[in-house]
């Protein structure tokens, strides 16, 4: 018998309107999804943002920090590397988003800022322009690290996160949970935002879920936030998160 999450609920912290891929991945293992969005995404489509994006895309090194950054940039400009430019993605999901435009981006095995900064094209940057296609917020470690290496960082914030309070319906669904539950964790900010917005009793219920985290760093964060069971997935891609949860499900 293959791996299964039959009878499980997967809590998705993805942005509003962006749960479809998680639903498909969960359904492939027999699980259903409870959507608990901490924010919605809004493209920053104005003259200033377009100019910053055009400058970033013209750099010899261009970094994309999320699939959402790729989607937002695509809605504003044609994505086409300039000459022999090297385009990089923070993880497999971001690289897959760029591949939709025929762009082969370099992505690290460790799918986070540290992994990205360890890639060879980002080691010797004195005097080199680096385009950073991203959003306000997050850990904010990439830009300072690139500047310390001598790069001229051309930052383009192409979308923003608009905080959402948990809906009454989502809180009621959380309170009604019975049986095994997995929390799919791909963002520290998403977890902290949801925990801050939930009533105390609902937050306690959430902390009772087993966590499948996209990285060891996020796993450590979940443990620090009071989650007792944590499994580490290969990446933040929904298929990898669900595969890791299904492999560990007897432990949950």
Buried (B, 14 or more C-beta within 10 A) or exposed (E): EEBEBEEBBBBBBBBBEBBEBBBEBBBBBBBEBBBBBBBBBEBBEEEEBBEBBBBBBBBBBBBBBBBBBBBBBBEBBEBEBEEEBBBBBBBBBBBBBBBEBEBEBBBBEBBBBBBBBEBEBBEEBEEBBBBBBBBEEBEEEBBEBBEEBEBBBBBBBBBBBEEBEBEEEBBEBBEEBEEBBBBBBBBBBBBEBBBEBBEEEBBEBBBBBBBBBBBEBBBEBBBEBEBEBBBBBBBBBBBBBBBBBBEBBEEB
